[in-house]
Amino acid sequence: MHSGKAKILAAIGVLLMAIVVFDIALWISVADDTRPFQENVAEYLSYHPAWLQSPRLITGVELVMLVVAGTCFSVSGRKPMPDWWRSTSKALLVMCALLAFWLLFTLM
């Protein structure tokens, strides 16, 4: 695999991880301590399409996205890329793992 394919893998990884981070940020911004938890969940789910309005399904999809993103970072970090990308891909891989563990143990 030459660096062109590695760049595509890196872009896919960044995109998938960004989607998960933005969804976590959505949950944090919607969560309100003054409302009951179920109201917070209902408002959070209202931002998702009808077929994706299950907290466990959302968590499962996000976990799969993080695994794919981590794999992309791992593979692209081993291919001919600039040195700065190798260290960046390792850091992003660790972030993917931490986010995946967080999602796994919170399982909304």
N, CA and C atoms as a LAMMPS dump frame, in Angstrom:
ITEM: TIMESTEP
0
ITEM: NUMBER OF ATOMS
324
ITEM: BOX BOUNDS ff ff ff
-5.0000000000000000e+02 5.0000000000000000e+02
-5.0000000000000000e+02 5.0000000000000000e+02
-5.0000000000000000e+02 5.0000000000000000e+02
ITEM: ATOMS id mol type element x y z
1 1 1 N 0.849 -1.175 0
2 1 2 C 0 0 0
3 1 3 C 0.889 1.231 0
4 2 1 N 0.679 2.093 -0.947
5 2 2 C 1.472 3.317 -0.967
6 2 3 C 0.786 4.399 -0.142
7 3 1 N 1.416 5.549 -0.043
8 3 2 C 0.929 6.582 0.872
9 3 3 C -0.441 7.128 0.481
10 4 1 N -0.858 6.993 -0.786
11 4 2 C -2.187 7.457 -1.191
12 4 3 C -3.285 6.698 -0.464
13 5 1 N -3.154 5.38 -0.403
14 5 2 C -4.143 4.572 0.309
15 5 3 C -4.045 4.805 1.818
16 6 1 N -2.848 5.021 2.305
17 6 2 C -2.681 5.299 3.738
18 6 3 C -3.346 6.623 4.107
19 7 1 N -3.268 7.602 3.21
20 7 2 C -3.931 8.889 3.471
21 7 3 C -5.445 8.726 3.495
22 8 1 N -5.97 7.901 2.617
23 8 2 C -7.409 7.65 2.608
24 8 3 C -7.83 6.961 3.899
25 9 1 N -7.06 5.972 4.334
26 9 2 C -7.36 5.302 5.602
27 9 3 C -7.306 6.28 6.768
28 10 1 N -6.319 7.158 6.76
29 10 2 C -6.2 8.152 7.826
30 10 3 C -7.416 9.076 7.833
31 11 1 N -7.856 9.5 6.654
32 11 2 C -9.021 10.384 6.555
33 11 3 C -10.287 9.675 7.041
34 12 1 N -10.445 8.406 6.681
35 12 2 C -11.602 7.639 7.139
36 12 3 C -11.583 7.523 8.662
37 13 1 N -10.424 7.243 9.219
38 13 2 C -10.302 7.139 10.668
39 13 3 C -10.649 8.436 11.375
40 14 1 N -10.14 9.535 10.866
41 14 2 C -10.425 10.843 11.472
42 14 3 C -11.92 11.157 11.376
43 15 1 N -12.523 10.877 10.226
44 15 2 C -13.949 11.144 10.042
45 15 3 C -14.801 10.32 11.007
46 16 1 N -14.521 9.034 11.106
47 16 2 C -15.297 8.174 12.006
48 16 3 C -15.135 8.596 13.466
49 17 1 N -13.908 8.912 13.842
50 17 2 C -13.683 9.331 15.223
51 17 3 C -14.365 10.674 15.502
52 18 1 N -14.349 11.579 14.534
53 18 2 C -14.995 12.882 14.708
54 18 3 C -16.504 12.723 14.887
55 19 1 N -17.109 11.806 14.148
56 19 2 C -18.546 11.573 14.293
57 19 3 C -18.868 11.123 15.713
58 20 1 N -18.07 10.213 16.242
59 20 2 C -18.299 9.721 17.607
60 20 3 C -18.089 10.841 18.623
61 21 1 N -17.044 11.619 18.453
62 21 2 C -16.764 12.714 19.389
63 21 3 C -17.894 13.742 19.35
64 22 1 N -18.387 14.068 18.161
65 22 2 C -19.487 15.03 18.062
66 22 3 C -20.765 14.48 18.695
67 23 1 N -21.004 13.176 18.571
68 23 2 C -22.187 12.602 19.196
69 23 3 C -22.062 12.607 20.716
70 24 1 N -20.881 12.346 21.23
71 24 2 C -20.665 12.425 22.679
72 24 3 C -20.843 13.869 23.153
73 25 1 N -20.349 14.813 22.362
74 25 2 C -20.523 16.228 22.701
75 25 3 C -22.008 16.612 22.686
76 26 1 N -22.77 16.034 21.753
77 26 2 C -24.214 16.275 21.722
78 26 3 C -24.856 15.795 23.016
79 27 1 N -24.497 14.593 23.468
80 27 2 C -25.052 14.073 24.717
81 27 3 C -24.696 14.987 25.891
82 28 1 N -23.46 15.436 25.941
83 28 2 C -23.028 16.302 27.045
84 28 3 C -23.779 17.629 27.006
85 29 1 N -24.005 18.17 25.808
86 29 2 C -24.703 19.452 25.713
87 29 3 C -26.198 19.32 26.008
88 30 1 N -26.782 18.165 25.713
89 30 2 C -28.212 17.957 25.952
90 30 3 C -28.487 17.629 27.418
91 31 1 N -27.577 16.914 28.05
92 31 2 C -27.778 16.494 29.438
93 31 3 C -27.918 17.707 30.349
94 32 1 N -28.965 17.684 31.136
95 32 2 C -29.276 18.791 32.023
96 32 3 C -29.595 18.203 33.398
97 33 1 N -28.891 18.662 34.414
98 33 2 C -29.073 18.116 35.759
99 33 3 C -30.43 18.45 36.356
100 34 1 N -31.114 19.448 35.805
101 34 2 C -32.401 19.855 36.389
102 34 3 C -33.559 19 35.89
103 35 1 N -33.344 18.228 34.824
104 35 2 C -34.403 17.379 34.27
105 35 3 C -34.16 15.923 34.65
106 36 1 N -35.218 15.127 34.642
107 36 2 C -35.028 13.683 34.861
108 36 3 C -34.207 13.07 33.724
109 37 1 N -33.512 11.992 34.045
110 37 2 C -32.626 11.334 33.086
111 37 3 C -33.37 10.923 31.82
112 38 1 N -34.583 10.386 31.972
113 38 2 C -35.337 9.915 30.806
114 38 3 C -35.684 11.054 29.851
115 39 1 N -35.918 12.242 30.369
116 39 2 C -36.166 13.403 29.501
117 39 3 C -34.904 13.771 28.729
118 40 1 N -33.765 13.695 29.395
119 40 2 C -32.494 13.954 28.707
120 40 3 C -32.276 12.943 27.586
121 41 1 N -32.545 11.682 27.859
122 41 2 C -32.377 10.635 26.851
123 41 3 C -33.325 10.874 25.681
124 42 1 N -34.576 11.223 25.98
125 42 2 C -35.556 11.46 24.909
126 42 3 C -35.12 12.626 24.016
127 43 1 N -34.614 13.691 24.615
128 43 2 C -34.162 14.823 23.799
129 43 3 C -32.937 14.436 22.966
130 44 1 N -32.009 13.702 23.558
131 44 2 C -30.819 13.251 22.839
132 44 3 C -31.206 12.378 21.646
133 45 1 N -32.113 11.454 21.87
134 45 2 C -32.535 10.554 20.791
135 45 3 C -33.3 11.289 19.697
136 46 1 N -33.923 12.411 20.034
137 46 2 C -34.675 13.158 19.029
138 46 3 C -33.765 13.741 17.938
139 47 1 N -32.484 13.823 18.182
140 47 2 C -31.537 14.322 17.19
141 47 3 C -31.108 13.242 16.199
142 48 1 N -31.486 12.006 16.437
143 48 2 C -31.085 10.886 15.588
144 48 3 C -32.251 10.452 14.704
145 49 1 N -31.959 9.822 13.566
146 49 2 C -33.048 9.324 12.717
147 49 3 C -33.853 8.235 13.437
148 50 1 N -35.059 8.001 12.971
149 50 2 C -35.973 7.065 13.647
150 50 3 C -35.371 5.673 13.787
151 51 1 N -34.644 5.206 12.786
152 51 2 C -34.091 3.854 12.838
153 51 3 C -32.931 3.736 13.823
154 52 1 N -32.438 4.882 14.32
155 52 2 C -31.285 4.883 15.223
156 52 3 C -31.648 5.445 16.597
157 53 1 N -32.911 5.358 16.979
158 53 2 C -33.328 5.947 18.248
159 53 3 C -33.363 4.929 19.383
160 54 1 N -32.284 4.195 19.5
161 54 2 C -32.093 3.258 20.606
162 54 3 C -30.709 3.525 21.195
163 55 1 N -30.646 3.834 22.483
164 55 2 C -29.341 4.135 23.082
165 55 3 C -28.314 3.008 22.903
166 56 1 N -28.753 1.772 23.036
167 56 2 C -27.811 0.647 22.876
168 56 3 C -27.353 0.514 21.426
169 57 1 N -28.249 0.752 20.489
170 57 2 C -27.874 0.691 19.075
171 57 3 C -26.878 1.796 18.741
172 58 1 N -27.133 3.001 19.241
173 58 2 C -26.211 4.119 19.007
174 58 3 C -24.842 3.781 19.58
175 59 1 N -24.819 3.258 20.799
176 59 2 C -23.548 2.89 21.427
177 59 3 C -22.844 1.804 20.626
178 60 1 N -23.59 0.817 20.161
179 60 2 C -22.998 -0.251 19.359
180 60 3 C -22.412 0.264 18.057
181 61 1 N -23.148 1.131 17.383
182 61 2 C -22.649 1.72 16.128
183 61 3 C -21.394 2.544 16.4
184 62 1 N -21.408 3.31 17.474
185 62 2 C -20.233 4.121 17.81
186 62 3 C -19.032 3.251 18.157
187 63 1 N -19.258 2.146 18.852
188 63 2 C -18.152 1.236 19.164
189 63 3 C -17.561 0.645 17.887
190 64 1 N -18.412 0.251 16.955
191 64 2 C -17.922 -0.277 15.678
192 64 3 C -17.139 0.803 14.93
193 65 1 N -17.649 2.027 14.938
194 65 2 C -16.951 3.118 14.262
195 65 3 C -15.576 3.356 14.872
196 66 1 N -15.481 3.275 16.196
197 66 2 C -14.187 3.479 16.855
198 66 3 C -13.217 2.343 16.557
199 67 1 N -13.72 1.121 16.475
200 67 2 C -12.853 -0.01 16.133
201 67 3 C -12.323 0.151 14.707
202 68 1 N -13.198 0.538 13.792
203 68 2 C -12.77 0.757 12.4
204 68 3 C -11.776 1.916 12.331
205 69 1 N -12.06 3.004 13.049
206 69 2 C -11.149 4.15 13.059
207 69 3 C -9.788 3.75 13.637
208 70 1 N -9.795 3.006 14.723
209 70 2 C -8.539 2.545 15.32
210 70 3 C -7.751 1.665 14.374
211 71 1 N -8.447 0.802 13.654
212 71 2 C -7.782 -0.039 12.663
213 71 3 C -7.18 0.816 11.553
214 72 1 N -7.921 1.817 11.102
215 72 2 C -7.394 2.726 10.068
216 72 3 C -6.137 3.441 10.561
217 73 1 N -6.164 3.917 11.808
218 73 2 C -4.992 4.597 12.354
219 73 3 C -3.812 3.645 12.486
220 74 1 N -4.088 2.437 12.916
221 74 2 C -3.026 1.454 13.089
222 74 3 C -2.371 1.111 11.752
223 75 1 N -3.18 0.864 10.742
224 75 2 C -2.648 0.484 9.428
225 75 3 C -1.939 1.667 8.768
226 76 1 N -2.557 2.842 8.825
227 76 2 C -1.93 3.998 8.155
228 76 3 C -0.663 4.447 8.866
229 77 1 N -0.551 4.165 10.166
230 77 2 C 0.652 4.531 10.907
231 77 3 C 1.85 3.666 10.57
232 78 1 N 1.6 2.509 9.976
233 78 2 C 2.691 1.606 9.607
234 78 3 C 3.114 1.757 8.15
235 79 1 N 2.381 2.535 7.396
236 79 2 C 2.687 2.696 5.973
237 79 3 C 3.591 3.902 5.771
238 80 1 N 4.16 4.038 4.572
239 80 2 C 5.04 5.184 4.305
240 80 3 C 4.275 6.512 4.402
241 81 1 N 4.401 7.131 5.531
242 81 2 C 3.769 8.428 5.8
243 81 3 C 4.807 9.281 6.526
244 82 1 N 4.559 10.584 6.636
245 82 2 C 5.507 11.427 7.385
246 82 3 C 5.642 10.97 8.842
247 83 1 N 6.787 11.253 9.426
248 83 2 C 7.045 10.835 10.808
249 83 3 C 6.023 11.409 11.78
250 84 1 N 5.592 12.653 11.554
251 84 2 C 4.628 13.256 12.473
252 84 3 C 3.319 12.473 12.465
253 85 1 N 2.969 11.862 11.328
254 85 2 C 1.72 11.106 11.279
255 85 3 C 1.812 9.816 12.087
256 86 1 N 2.985 9.208 12.107
257 86 2 C 3.127 7.966 12.873
258 86 3 C 2.846 8.196 14.353
259 87 1 N 3.391 9.259 14.903
260 87 2 C 3.134 9.541 16.322
261 87 3 C 1.698 10.02 16.526
262 88 1 N 1.17 10.782 15.575
263 88 2 C -0.213 11.246 15.671
264 88 3 C -1.177 10.071 15.584
265 89 1 N -0.894 9.129 14.688
266 89 2 C -1.789 7.976 14.548
267 89 3 C -1.795 7.123 15.816
268 90 1 N -0.645 7.035 16.473
269 90 2 C -0.601 6.294 17.743
270 90 3 C -1.446 6.994 18.807
271 91 1 N -1.35 8.321 18.862
272 91 2 C -2.143 9.08 19.832
273 91 3 C -3.637 8.94 19.538
274 92 1 N -4.013 9.006 18.267
275 92 2 C -5.418 8.851 17.89
276 92 3 C -5.91 7.436 18.174
277 93 1 N -5.058 6.455 17.996
278 93 2 C -5.407 5.078 18.311
279 93 3 C -5.682 4.918 19.8
280 94 1 N -4.869 5.541 20.626
281 94 2 C -5.086 5.498 22.079
282 94 3 C -6.394 6.214 22.439
283 95 1 N -6.655 7.344 21.788
284 95 2 C -7.908 8.067 22.044
285 95 3 C -9.114 7.22 21.648
286 96 1 N -9.016 6.518 20.521
287 96 2 C -10.098 5.62 20.098
288 96 3 C -10.338 4.547 21.152
289 97 1 N -9.277 3.973 21.656
290 97 2 C -9.407 2.929 22.667
291 97 3 C -10.054 3.478 23.943
292 98 1 N -9.624 4.652 24.376
293 98 2 C -10.207 5.247 25.58
294 98 3 C -11.689 5.559 25.386
295 99 1 N -12.038 6.127 24.243
296 99 2 C -13.445 6.421 23.966
297 99 3 C -14.266 5.138 23.885
298 100 1 N -13.708 4.106 23.278
299 100 2 C -14.423 2.829 23.181
300 100 3 C -14.662 2.227 24.56
301 101 1 N -13.668 2.269 25.43
302 101 2 C -13.848 1.75 26.785
303 101 3 C -14.877 2.574 27.538
304 102 1 N -14.842 3.894 27.36
305 102 2 C -15.813 4.757 28.014
306 102 3 C -17.232 4.413 27.548
307 103 1 N -17.413 4.278 26.231
308 103 2 C -18.735 3.923 25.709
309 103 3 C -19.16 2.531 26.187
310 104 1 N -18.227 1.614 26.217
311 104 2 C -18.54 0.252 26.635
312 104 3 C -19.019 0.209 28.083
313 105 1 N -18.391 0.974 28.944
314 105 2 C -18.742 0.927 30.353
315 105 3 C -19.887 1.85 30.724
316 106 1 N -20.219 2.817 29.877
317 106 2 C -21.377 3.65 30.176
318 106 3 C -22.631 3.06 29.553
319 107 1 N -22.505 2.466 28.374
320 107 2 C -23.615 1.856 27.642
321 107 3 C -24.939 2.56 27.879
322 108 1 N -24.909 3.813 27.701
323 108 2 C -26.044 4.687 27.882
324 108 3 C -27.278 3.915 28.228
